[in-house]
Amino acid sequence: MDAGEFTIREMWLAVARASAEHRRVAEAGDAVFYGDLTLRESADARARSELTRAIRRAAEAAVGEEEIVDALVSGDPRLEVSEAVELVAWARSRDERLRELNQKMVSDLLGED
């Protein structure tokens, strides 16, 4: 196995784990969070953030979209393929939006075009 295959497997596993964790948190009953809505919201935000981060890291490591989608659906079998494709697109476009925003902020700060 070469380094590329190892990276793909490692990233696939990270995305699948994050997807499974997100589903686990999303389906957890209120008793898990002691009936506290803020704990539920915090756990959901953390799980979604980890999932998004795993998708972006996989994309940055040049893992193909098909492998990322496969990992998402494998980690969360209730997730439909179309939803997984949308999630990957959203995570990637979010990165692009953040880069554009950072670039605009830096240019505004430095007074450059």
Backbone as XML, in Angstrom:
<?xml version="1.0"?>
<chain id="A" units="angstrom">
  <residue number="1" name="MET">
    <atom name="N" x="0.856" y="-1.173" z="0.000"/>
    <atom name="CA" x="0.000" y="0.000" z="0.000"/>
    <atom name="C" x="0.900" y="1.233" z="0.000"/>
  </residue>
  <residue number="2" name="ASP">
    <atom name="N" x="0.627" y="2.172" z="-0.937"/>
    <atom name="CA" x="1.425" y="3.387" z="-0.993"/>
    <atom name="C" x="0.832" y="4.457" z="-0.082"/>
  </residue>
  <residue number="3" name="ALA">
    <atom name="N" x="1.535" y="5.578" z="0.026"/>
    <atom name="CA" x="1.122" y="6.644" z="0.937"/>
    <atom name="C" x="-0.239" y="7.211" z="0.557"/>
  </residue>
  <residue number="4" name="GLY">
    <atom name="N" x="-0.538" y="7.280" z="-0.747"/>
    <atom name="CA" x="-1.825" y="7.797" z="-1.198"/>
    <atom name="C" x="-2.981" y="6.933" z="-0.748"/>
  </residue>
  <residue number="5" name="GLU">
    <atom name="N" x="-2.817" y="5.630" z="-0.867"/>
    <atom name="CA" x="-3.874" y="4.713" z="-0.426"/>
    <atom name="C" x="-4.076" y="4.815" z="1.085"/>
  </residue>
  <residue number="6" name="PHE">
    <atom name="N" x="-2.985" y="4.951" z="1.825"/>
    <atom name="CA" x="-3.088" y="5.086" z="3.277"/>
    <atom name="C" x="-3.849" y="6.357" z="3.635"/>
  </residue>
  <residue number="7" name="THR">
    <atom name="N" x="-3.526" y="7.448" z="2.958"/>
    <atom name="CA" x="-4.206" y="8.717" z="3.226"/>
    <atom name="C" x="-5.689" y="8.601" z="2.926"/>
  </residue>
  <residue number="8" name="ILE">
    <atom name="N" x="-6.034" y="7.998" z="1.807"/>
    <atom name="CA" x="-7.446" y="7.844" z="1.446"/>
    <atom name="C" x="-8.167" y="7.015" z="2.500"/>
  </residue>
  <residue number="9" name="ARG">
    <atom name="N" x="-7.586" y="5.916" z="2.919"/>
    <atom name="CA" x="-8.214" y="5.073" z="3.950"/>
    <atom name="C" x="-8.341" y="5.808" z="5.272"/>
  </residue>
  <residue number="10" name="GLU">
    <atom name="N" x="-7.299" y="6.522" z="5.637"/>
    <atom name="CA" x="-7.306" y="7.272" z="6.896"/>
    <atom name="C" x="-8.386" y="8.359" z="6.868"/>
  </residue>
  <residue number="11" name="MET">
    <atom name="N" x="-8.468" y="9.094" z="5.785"/>
    <atom name="CA" x="-9.475" y="10.151" z="5.652"/>
    <atom name="C" x="-10.880" y="9.555" z="5.570"/>
  </residue>
  <residue number="12" name="TRP">
    <atom name="N" x="-11.027" y="8.430" z="4.846"/>
    <atom name="CA" x="-12.324" y="7.766" z="4.741"/>
    <atom name="C" x="-12.817" y="7.383" z="6.129"/>
  </residue>
  <residue number="13" name="LEU">
    <atom name="N" x="-11.932" y="6.819" z="6.917"/>
    <atom name="CA" x="-12.286" y="6.400" z="8.265"/>
    <atom name="C" x="-12.662" y="7.596" z="9.143"/>
  </residue>
  <residue number="14" name="ALA">
    <atom name="N" x="-11.926" y="8.681" z="9.031"/>
    <atom name="CA" x="-12.227" y="9.883" z="9.818"/>
    <atom name="C" x="-13.599" y="10.439" z="9.458"/>
  </residue>
  <residue number="15" name="VAL">
    <atom name="N" x="-13.929" y="10.462" z="8.177"/>
    <atom name="CA" x="-15.232" y="10.966" z="7.746"/>
    <atom name="C" x="-16.344" y="10.026" z="8.211"/>
  </residue>
  <residue number="16" name="ALA">
    <atom name="N" x="-16.138" y="8.726" z="8.083"/>
    <atom name="CA" x="-17.156" y="7.759" z="8.527"/>
    <atom name="C" x="-17.403" y="7.869" z="10.027"/>
  </residue>
  <residue number="17" name="ARG">
    <atom name="N" x="-16.349" y="8.013" z="10.801"/>
    <atom name="CA" x="-16.510" y="8.157" z="12.253"/>
    <atom name="C" x="-17.268" y="9.434" z="12.608"/>
  </residue>
  <residue number="18" name="ALA">
    <atom name="N" x="-16.905" y="10.528" z="11.953"/>
    <atom name="CA" x="-17.581" y="11.800" z="12.225"/>
    <atom name="C" x="-19.047" y="11.737" z="11.821"/>
  </residue>
  <residue number="19" name="SER">
    <atom name="N" x="-19.334" y="11.053" z="10.738"/>
    <atom name="CA" x="-20.713" y="10.892" z="10.286"/>
    <atom name="C" x="-21.517" y="10.064" z="11.286"/>
  </residue>
  <residue number="20" name="ALA">
    <atom name="N" x="-20.921" y="8.989" z="11.776"/>
    <atom name="CA" x="-21.589" y="8.140" z="12.769"/>
    <atom name="C" x="-21.822" y="8.904" z="14.071"/>
  </residue>
  <residue number="21" name="GLU">
    <atom name="N" x="-20.843" y="9.691" z="14.485"/>
    <atom name="CA" x="-20.978" y="10.473" z="15.714"/>
    <atom name="C" x="-22.081" y="11.514" z="15.568"/>
  </residue>
  <residue number="22" name="HIS">
    <atom name="N" x="-22.144" y="12.145" z="14.418"/>
    <atom name="CA" x="-23.190" y="13.147" z="14.200"/>
    <atom name="C" x="-24.570" y="12.502" z="14.293"/>
  </residue>
  <residue number="23" name="ARG">
    <atom name="N" x="-24.744" y="11.333" z="13.694"/>
    <atom name="CA" x="-26.037" y="10.645" z="13.769"/>
    <atom name="C" x="-26.358" y="10.258" z="15.207"/>
  </residue>
  <residue number="24" name="ARG">
    <atom name="N" x="-25.332" y="9.771" z="15.937"/>
    <atom name="CA" x="-25.548" y="9.359" z="17.328"/>
    <atom name="C" x="-26.036" y="10.530" z="18.172"/>
  </residue>
  <residue number="25" name="VAL">
    <atom name="N" x="-25.426" y="11.684" z="17.995"/>
    <atom name="CA" x="-25.823" y="12.870" z="18.753"/>
    <atom name="C" x="-27.209" y="13.331" z="18.324"/>
  </residue>
  <residue number="26" name="ALA">
    <atom name="N" x="-27.462" y="13.329" z="17.028"/>
    <atom name="CA" x="-28.750" y="13.806" z="16.517"/>
    <atom name="C" x="-29.910" y="12.952" z="17.016"/>
  </residue>
  <residue number="27" name="GLU">
    <atom name="N" x="-29.678" y="11.655" z="17.208"/>
    <atom name="CA" x="-30.751" y="10.760" z="17.616"/>
    <atom name="C" x="-30.797" y="10.513" z="19.127"/>
  </residue>
  <residue number="28" name="ALA">
    <atom name="N" x="-29.885" y="11.105" z="19.851"/>
    <atom name="CA" x="-29.853" y="10.878" z="21.295"/>
    <atom name="C" x="-31.102" y="11.475" z="21.944"/>
  </residue>
  <residue number="29" name="GLY">
    <atom name="N" x="-31.612" y="10.775" z="22.907"/>
    <atom name="CA" x="-32.780" y="11.261" z="23.627"/>
    <atom name="C" x="-32.422" y="12.393" z="24.579"/>
  </residue>
  <residue number="30" name="ASP">
    <atom name="N" x="-33.429" y="13.106" z="25.009"/>
    <atom name="CA" x="-33.202" y="14.239" z="25.908"/>
    <atom name="C" x="-32.561" y="13.812" z="27.227"/>
  </residue>
  <residue number="31" name="ALA">
    <atom name="N" x="-32.800" y="12.582" z="27.645"/>
    <atom name="CA" x="-32.227" y="12.113" z="28.909"/>
    <atom name="C" x="-30.699" y="12.128" z="28.869"/>
  </residue>
  <residue number="32" name="VAL">
    <atom name="N" x="-30.120" y="11.897" z="27.700"/>
    <atom name="CA" x="-28.661" y="11.915" z="27.559"/>
    <atom name="C" x="-28.122" y="13.304" z="27.898"/>
  </residue>
  <residue number="33" name="PHE">
    <atom name="N" x="-28.903" y="14.328" z="27.576"/>
    <atom name="CA" x="-28.485" y="15.711" z="27.811"/>
    <atom name="C" x="-29.139" y="16.288" z="29.068"/>
  </residue>
  <residue number="34" name="TYR">
    <atom name="N" x="-29.648" y="15.416" z="29.915"/>
    <atom name="CA" x="-30.278" y="15.808" z="31.172"/>
    <atom name="C" x="-31.420" y="16.804" z="30.947"/>
  </residue>
  <residue number="35" name="GLY">
    <atom name="N" x="-32.047" y="16.707" z="29.776"/>
    <atom name="CA" x="-33.155" y="17.593" z="29.447"/>
    <atom name="C" x="-32.736" y="19.031" z="29.188"/>
  </residue>
  <residue number="36" name="ASP">
    <atom name="N" x="-31.444" y="19.283" z="29.092"/>
    <atom name="CA" x="-30.927" y="20.643" z="28.896"/>
    <atom name="C" x="-30.744" y="20.914" z="27.401"/>
  </residue>
  <residue number="37" name="LEU">
    <atom name="N" x="-31.533" y="21.829" z="26.874"/>
    <atom name="CA" x="-31.498" y="22.154" z="25.456"/>
    <atom name="C" x="-30.141" y="22.714" z="25.032"/>
  </residue>
  <residue number="38" name="THR">
    <atom name="N" x="-29.482" y="23.474" z="25.904"/>
    <atom name="CA" x="-28.183" y="24.042" z="25.541"/>
    <atom name="C" x="-27.119" y="22.961" z="25.394"/>
  </residue>
  <residue number="39" name="LEU">
    <atom name="N" x="-27.203" y="21.910" z="26.209"/>
    <atom name="CA" x="-26.251" y="20.801" z="26.052"/>
    <atom name="C" x="-26.477" y="20.095" z="24.724"/>
  </residue>
  <residue number="40" name="ARG">
    <atom name="N" x="-27.728" y="19.888" z="24.358"/>
    <atom name="CA" x="-28.047" y="19.248" z="23.082"/>
    <atom name="C" x="-27.517" y="20.091" z="21.919"/>
  </residue>
  <residue number="41" name="GLU">
    <atom name="N" x="-27.776" y="21.394" z="21.967"/>
    <atom name="CA" x="-27.321" y="22.288" z="20.900"/>
    <atom name="C" x="-25.802" y="22.298" z="20.807"/>
  </residue>
  <residue number="42" name="SER">
    <atom name="N" x="-25.147" y="22.302" z="21.952"/>
    <atom name="CA" x="-23.694" y="22.302" z="21.978"/>
    <atom name="C" x="-23.127" y="21.008" z="21.386"/>
  </residue>
  <residue number="43" name="ALA">
    <atom name="N" x="-23.708" y="19.886" z="21.767"/>
    <atom name="CA" x="-23.249" y="18.593" z="21.249"/>
    <atom name="C" x="-23.492" y="18.492" z="19.749"/>
  </residue>
  <residue number="44" name="ASP">
    <atom name="N" x="-24.632" y="18.978" z="19.297"/>
    <atom name="CA" x="-24.946" y="18.930" z="17.872"/>
    <atom name="C" x="-23.994" y="19.825" z="17.081"/>
  </residue>
  <residue number="45" name="ALA">
    <atom name="N" x="-23.718" y="21.014" z="17.601"/>
    <atom name="CA" x="-22.801" y="21.929" z="16.921"/>
    <atom name="C" x="-21.399" y="21.333" z="16.845"/>
  </residue>
  <residue number="46" name="ARG">
    <atom name="N" x="-20.961" y="20.702" z="17.925"/>
    <atom name="CA" x="-19.636" y="20.080" z="17.932"/>
    <atom name="C" x="-19.557" y="18.934" z="16.932"/>
  </residue>
  <residue number="47" name="ALA">
    <atom name="N" x="-20.593" y="18.094" z="16.920"/>
    <atom name="CA" x="-20.602" y="16.956" z="16.000"/>
    <atom name="C" x="-20.641" y="17.431" z="14.547"/>
  </residue>
  <residue number="48" name="ARG">
    <atom name="N" x="-21.437" y="18.455" z="14.266"/>
    <atom name="CA" x="-21.503" y="18.991" z="12.902"/>
    <atom name="C" x="-20.166" y="19.623" z="12.512"/>
  </residue>
  <residue number="49" name="SER">
    <atom name="N" x="-19.535" y="20.322" z="13.440"/>
    <atom name="CA" x="-18.234" y="20.930" z="13.171"/>
    <atom name="C" x="-17.181" y="19.867" z="12.865"/>
  </residue>
  <residue number="50" name="GLU">
    <atom name="N" x="-17.175" y="18.791" z="13.646"/>
    <atom name="CA" x="-16.224" y="17.697" z="13.411"/>
    <atom name="C" x="-16.474" y="17.032" z="12.061"/>
  </residue>
  <residue number="51" name="LEU">
    <atom name="N" x="-17.730" y="16.880" z="11.715"/>
    <atom name="CA" x="-18.073" y="16.274" z="10.424"/>
    <atom name="C" x="-17.599" y="17.161" z="9.280"/>
  </residue>
  <residue number="52" name="THR">
    <atom name="N" x="-17.877" y="18.444" z="9.377"/>
    <atom name="CA" x="-17.446" y="19.386" z="8.340"/>
    <atom name="C" x="-15.927" y="19.414" z="8.234"/>
  </residue>
  <residue number="53" name="ARG">
    <atom name="N" x="-15.261" y="19.422" z="9.366"/>
    <atom name="CA" x="-13.790" y="19.433" z="9.376"/>
    <atom name="C" x="-13.230" y="18.162" z="8.730"/>
  </residue>
  <residue number="54" name="ALA">
    <atom name="N" x="-13.829" y="17.021" z="9.021"/>
    <atom name="CA" x="-13.363" y="15.767" z="8.425"/>
    <atom name="C" x="-13.554" y="15.779" z="6.910"/>
  </residue>
  <residue number="55" name="ILE">
    <atom name="N" x="-14.667" y="16.309" z="6.450"/>
    <atom name="CA" x="-14.920" y="16.390" z="5.010"/>
    <atom name="C" x="-13.892" y="17.301" z="4.351"/>
  </residue>
  <residue number="56" name="ARG">
    <atom name="N" x="-13.644" y="18.460" z="4.949"/>
    <atom name="CA" x="-12.671" y="19.396" z="4.367"/>
    <atom name="C" x="-11.268" y="18.813" z="4.356"/>
  </residue>
  <residue number="57" name="ARG">
    <atom name="N" x="-10.886" y="18.150" z="5.438"/>
    <atom name="CA" x="-9.547" y="17.540" z="5.480"/>
    <atom name="C" x="-9.406" y="16.473" z="4.406"/>
  </residue>
  <residue number="58" name="ALA">
    <atom name="N" x="-10.446" y="15.684" z="4.215"/>
    <atom name="CA" x="-10.408" y="14.652" z="3.176"/>
    <atom name="C" x="-10.294" y="15.289" z="1.797"/>
  </residue>
  <residue number="59" name="ALA">
    <atom name="N" x="-11.053" y="16.343" z="1.559"/>
    <atom name="CA" x="-10.989" y="17.030" z="0.269"/>
    <atom name="C" x="-9.602" y="17.639" z="0.045"/>
  </residue>
  <residue number="60" name="GLU">
    <atom name="N" x="-9.026" y="18.231" z="1.086"/>
    <atom name="CA" x="-7.683" y="18.810" z="0.991"/>
    <atom name="C" x="-6.625" y="17.747" z="0.726"/>
  </residue>
  <residue number="61" name="ALA">
    <atom name="N" x="-6.873" y="16.528" z="1.197"/>
    <atom name="CA" x="-5.933" y="15.426" z="0.988"/>
    <atom name="C" x="-6.159" y="14.763" z="-0.367"/>
  </residue>
  <residue number="62" name="ALA">
    <atom name="N" x="-6.977" y="15.386" z="-1.206"/>
    <atom name="CA" x="-7.265" y="14.909" z="-2.560"/>
    <atom name="C" x="-8.010" y="13.579" z="-2.579"/>
  </residue>
  <residue number="63" name="VAL">
    <atom name="N" x="-8.822" y="13.345" z="-1.563"/>
    <atom name="CA" x="-9.702" y="12.181" z="-1.563"/>
    <atom name="C" x="-10.880" y="12.547" z="-2.461"/>
  </residue>
  <residue number="64" name="GLY">
    <atom name="N" x="-11.234" y="11.653" z="-3.342"/>
    <atom name="CA" x="-12.308" y="11.933" z="-4.286"/>
    <atom name="C" x="-13.661" y="12.075" z="-3.617"/>
  </residue>
  <residue number="65" name="GLU">
    <atom name="N" x="-14.541" y="12.812" z="-4.275"/>
    <atom name="CA" x="-15.871" y="13.041" z="-3.722"/>
    <atom name="C" x="-16.622" y="11.730" z="-3.523"/>
  </residue>
  <residue number="66" name="GLU">
    <atom name="N" x="-16.441" y="10.778" z="-4.422"/>
    <atom name="CA" x="-17.134" y="9.492" z="-4.288"/>
    <atom name="C" x="-16.736" y="8.772" z="-3.007"/>
  </residue>
  <residue number="67" name="GLU">
    <atom name="N" x="-15.448" y="8.821" z="-2.665"/>
    <atom name="CA" x="-14.983" y="8.174" z="-1.444"/>
    <atom name="C" x="-15.523" y="8.887" z="-0.207"/>
  </residue>
  <residue number="68" name="ILE">
    <atom name="N" x="-15.581" y="10.216" z="-0.274"/>
    <atom name="CA" x="-16.106" y="10.979" z="0.861"/>
    <atom name="C" x="-17.585" y="10.674" z="1.056"/>
  </residue>
  <residue number="69" name="VAL">
    <atom name="N" x="-18.340" y="10.658" z="-0.037"/>
    <atom name="CA" x="-19.768" y="10.339" z="0.036"/>
    <atom name="C" x="-19.961" y="8.928" z="0.574"/>
  </residue>
  <residue number="70" name="ASP">
    <atom name="N" x="-19.155" y="7.988" z="0.104"/>
    <atom name="CA" x="-19.241" y="6.610" z="0.586"/>
    <atom name="C" x="-18.991" y="6.543" z="2.090"/>
  </residue>
  <residue number="71" name="ALA">
    <atom name="N" x="-18.004" y="7.292" z="2.563"/>
    <atom name="CA" x="-17.692" y="7.302" z="3.992"/>
    <atom name="C" x="-18.838" y="7.904" z="4.794"/>
  </residue>
  <residue number="72" name="LEU">
    <atom name="N" x="-19.435" y="8.974" z="4.282"/>
    <atom name="CA" x="-20.562" y="9.601" z="4.978"/>
    <atom name="C" x="-21.725" y="8.631" z="5.127"/>
  </residue>
  <residue number="73" name="VAL">
    <atom name="N" x="-22.056" y="7.948" z="4.047"/>
    <atom name="CA" x="-23.187" y="7.015" z="4.063"/>
    <atom name="C" x="-22.852" y="5.770" z="4.875"/>
  </residue>
  <residue number="74" name="SER">
    <atom name="N" x="-21.609" y="5.344" z="4.857"/>
    <atom name="CA" x="-21.210" y="4.190" z="5.659"/>
    <atom name="C" x="-21.277" y="4.505" z="7.147"/>
  </residue>
  <residue number="75" name="GLY">
    <atom name="N" x="-20.886" y="5.703" z="7.524"/>
    <atom name="CA" x="-20.943" y="6.098" z="8.926"/>
    <atom name="C" x="-22.359" y="6.344" z="9.403"/>
  </residue>
  <residue number="76" name="ASP">
    <atom name="N" x="-23.203" y="6.804" z="8.499"/>
    <atom name="CA" x="-24.595" y="7.109" z="8.824"/>
    <atom name="C" x="-25.494" y="6.500" z="7.750"/>
  </residue>
  <residue number="77" name="PRO">
    <atom name="N" x="-25.873" y="5.247" z="7.912"/>
    <atom name="CA" x="-26.675" y="4.565" z="6.884"/>
    <atom name="C" x="-28.031" y="5.220" z="6.611"/>
  </residue>
  <residue number="78" name="ARG">
    <atom name="N" x="-28.514" y="6.069" z="7.505"/>
    <atom name="CA" x="-29.786" y="6.757" z="7.259"/>
    <atom name="C" x="-29.622" y="7.954" z="6.327"/>
  </residue>
  <residue number="79" name="LEU">
    <atom name="N" x="-28.405" y="8.369" z="6.123"/>
    <atom name="CA" x="-28.114" y="9.496" z="5.247"/>
    <atom name="C" x="-28.243" y="9.034" z="3.796"/>
  </residue>
  <residue number="80" name="GLU">
    <atom name="N" x="-29.025" y="9.736" z="3.023"/>
    <atom name="CA" x="-29.182" y="9.399" z="1.613"/>
    <atom name="C" x="-27.993" y="9.924" z="0.832"/>
  </residue>
  <residue number="81" name="VAL">
    <atom name="N" x="-27.700" y="9.269" z="-0.281"/>
    <atom name="CA" x="-26.551" y="9.658" z="-1.091"/>
    <atom name="C" x="-26.678" y="11.112" z="-1.541"/>
  </residue>
  <residue number="82" name="SER">
    <atom name="N" x="-27.871" y="11.516" z="-1.940"/>
    <atom name="CA" x="-28.063" y="12.903" z="-2.391"/>
    <atom name="C" x="-27.768" y="13.892" z="-1.260"/>
  </residue>
  <residue number="83" name="GLU">
    <atom name="N" x="-28.139" y="13.545" z="-0.035"/>
    <atom name="CA" x="-27.845" y="14.404" z="1.113"/>
    <atom name="C" x="-26.344" y="14.472" z="1.364"/>
  </residue>
  <residue number="84" name="ALA">
    <atom name="N" x="-25.672" y="13.338" z="1.210"/>
    <atom name="CA" x="-24.225" y="13.298" z="1.410"/>
    <atom name="C" x="-23.518" y="14.152" z="0.361"/>
  </residue>
  <residue number="85" name="VAL">
    <atom name="N" x="-23.971" y="14.086" z="-0.888"/>
    <atom name="CA" x="-23.385" y="14.900" z="-1.953"/>
    <atom name="C" x="-23.563" y="16.385" z="-1.636"/>
  </residue>
  <residue number="86" name="GLU">
    <atom name="N" x="-24.756" y="16.764" z="-1.175"/>
    <atom name="CA" x="-25.019" y="18.160" z="-0.799"/>
    <atom name="C" x="-24.140" y="18.591" z="0.368"/>
  </residue>
  <residue number="87" name="LEU">
    <atom name="N" x="-23.935" y="17.709" z="1.324"/>
    <atom name="CA" x="-23.101" y="18.020" z="2.478"/>
    <atom name="C" x="-21.652" y="18.271" z="2.057"/>
  </residue>
  <residue number="88" name="VAL">
    <atom name="N" x="-21.144" y="17.457" z="1.150"/>
    <atom name="CA" x="-19.773" y="17.642" z="0.649"/>
    <atom name="C" x="-19.669" y="18.973" z="-0.089"/>
  </residue>
  <residue number="89" name="ALA">
    <atom name="N" x="-20.650" y="19.269" z="-0.931"/>
    <atom name="CA" x="-20.641" y="20.533" z="-1.677"/>
    <atom name="C" x="-20.711" y="21.717" z="-0.729"/>
  </residue>
  <residue number="90" name="TRP">
    <atom name="N" x="-21.554" y="21.609" z="0.306"/>
    <atom name="CA" x="-21.675" y="22.696" z="1.276"/>
    <atom name="C" x="-20.364" y="22.919" z="2.020"/>
  </residue>
  <residue number="91" name="ALA">
    <atom name="N" x="-19.728" y="21.843" z="2.459"/>
    <atom name="CA" x="-18.466" y="21.964" z="3.199"/>
    <atom name="C" x="-17.393" y="22.608" z="2.333"/>
  </residue>
  <residue number="92" name="ARG">
    <atom name="N" x="-17.349" y="22.232" z="1.064"/>
    <atom name="CA" x="-16.348" y="22.819" z="0.171"/>
    <atom name="C" x="-16.663" y="24.274" z="-0.121"/>
  </residue>
  <residue number="93" name="SER">
    <atom name="N" x="-17.924" y="24.602" z="-0.379"/>
    <atom name="CA" x="-18.271" y="25.986" z="-0.695"/>
    <atom name="C" x="-18.072" y="26.872" z="0.538"/>
  </residue>
  <residue number="94" name="ARG">
    <atom name="N" x="-18.283" y="26.306" z="1.706"/>
    <atom name="CA" x="-18.063" y="27.062" z="2.947"/>
    <atom name="C" x="-16.599" y="27.464" z="3.050"/>
  </residue>
  <residue number="95" name="ASP">
    <atom name="N" x="-15.701" y="26.550" z="2.702"/>
    <atom name="CA" x="-14.278" y="26.866" z="2.710"/>
    <atom name="C" x="-13.972" y="28.015" z="1.764"/>
  </residue>
  <residue number="96" name="GLU">
    <atom name="N" x="-14.553" y="27.955" z="0.574"/>
    <atom name="CA" x="-14.321" y="29.006" z="-0.405"/>
    <atom name="C" x="-14.866" y="30.344" z="0.094"/>
  </residue>
  <residue number="97" name="ARG">
    <atom name="N" x="-16.044" y="30.333" z="0.710"/>
    <atom name="CA" x="-16.618" y="31.561" z="1.249"/>
    <atom name="C" x="-15.740" y="32.128" z="2.353"/>
  </residue>
  <residue number="98" name="LEU">
    <atom name="N" x="-15.211" y="31.260" z="3.220"/>
    <atom name="CA" x="-14.332" y="31.726" z="4.298"/>
    <atom name="C" x="-13.046" y="32.335" z="3.746"/>
  </residue>
  <residue number="99" name="ARG">
    <atom name="N" x="-12.479" y="31.712" z="2.711"/>
    <atom name="CA" x="-11.274" y="32.264" z="2.099"/>
    <atom name="C" x="-11.540" y="33.637" z="1.507"/>
  </residue>
  <residue number="100" name="GLU">
    <atom name="N" x="-12.662" y="33.771" z="0.801"/>
    <atom name="CA" x="-13.013" y="35.061" z="0.214"/>
    <atom name="C" x="-13.222" y="36.115" z="1.296"/>
  </residue>
  <residue number="101" name="LEU">
    <atom name="N" x="-13.905" y="35.752" z="2.365"/>
    <atom name="CA" x="-14.141" y="36.684" z="3.463"/>
    <atom name="C" x="-12.829" y="37.090" z="4.122"/>
  </residue>
  <residue number="102" name="ASN">
    <atom name="N" x="-11.954" y="36.136" z="4.368"/>
    <atom name="CA" x="-10.647" y="36.441" z="4.963"/>
    <atom name="C" x="-9.838" y="37.361" z="4.060"/>
  </residue>
  <residue number="103" name="GLN">
    <atom name="N" x="-9.866" y="37.085" z="2.759"/>
    <atom name="CA" x="-9.131" y="37.913" z="1.814"/>
    <atom name="C" x="-9.676" y="39.340" z="1.817"/>
  </residue>
  <residue number="104" name="LYS">
    <atom name="N" x="-11.002" y="39.473" z="1.846"/>
    <atom name="CA" x="-11.617" y="40.801" z="1.869"/>
    <atom name="C" x="-11.272" y="41.529" z="3.161"/>
  </residue>
  <residue number="105" name="MET">
    <atom name="N" x="-11.309" y="40.833" z="4.277"/>
    <atom name="CA" x="-10.997" y="41.472" z="5.561"/>
    <atom name="C" x="-9.553" y="41.944" z="5.601"/>
  </residue>
  <residue number="106" name="VAL">
    <atom name="N" x="-8.644" y="41.129" z="5.118"/>
    <atom name="CA" x="-7.228" y="41.505" z="5.120"/>
    <atom name="C" x="-7.003" y="42.681" z="4.195"/>
  </residue>
  <residue number="107" name="SER">
    <atom name="N" x="-7.613" y="42.660" z="3.017"/>
    <atom name="CA" x="-7.412" y="43.780" z="2.094"/>
    <atom name="C" x="-8.037" y="45.059" z="2.657"/>
  </residue>
  <residue number="108" name="ASP">
    <atom name="N" x="-9.196" y="44.941" z="3.323"/>
    <atom name="CA" x="-9.802" y="46.128" z="3.952"/>
    <atom name="C" x="-8.928" y="46.646" z="5.083"/>
  </residue>
  <residue number="109" name="LEU">
    <atom name="N" x="-8.372" y="45.739" z="5.840"/>
    <atom name="CA" x="-7.524" y="46.117" z="6.975"/>
    <atom name="C" x="-6.254" y="46.823" z="6.511"/>
  </residue>
  <residue number="110" name="LEU">
    <atom name="N" x="-5.682" y="46.303" z="5.417"/>
    <atom name="CA" x="-4.441" y="46.869" z="4.914"/>
    <atom name="C" x="-4.673" y="47.993" z="3.913"/>
  </residue>
  <residue number="111" name="GLY">
    <atom name="N" x="-5.951" y="48.210" z="3.554"/>
    <atom name="CA" x="-6.285" y="49.281" z="2.614"/>
    <atom name="C" x="-5.861" y="48.982" z="1.193"/>
  </residue>
  <residue number="112" name="GLU">
    <atom name="N" x="-5.845" y="47.706" z="0.848"/>
    <atom name="CA" x="-5.446" y="47.301" z="-0.500"/>
    <atom name="C" x="-6.664" y="46.821" z="-1.262"/>
  </residue>
  <residue number="113" name="ASP">
    <atom name="N" x="-6.561" y="46.839" z="-2.598"/>
    <atom name="CA" x="-7.638" y="46.307" z="-3.427"/>
    <atom name="C" x="-7.520" y="44.817" z="-3.548"/>
  </residue>
</chain>
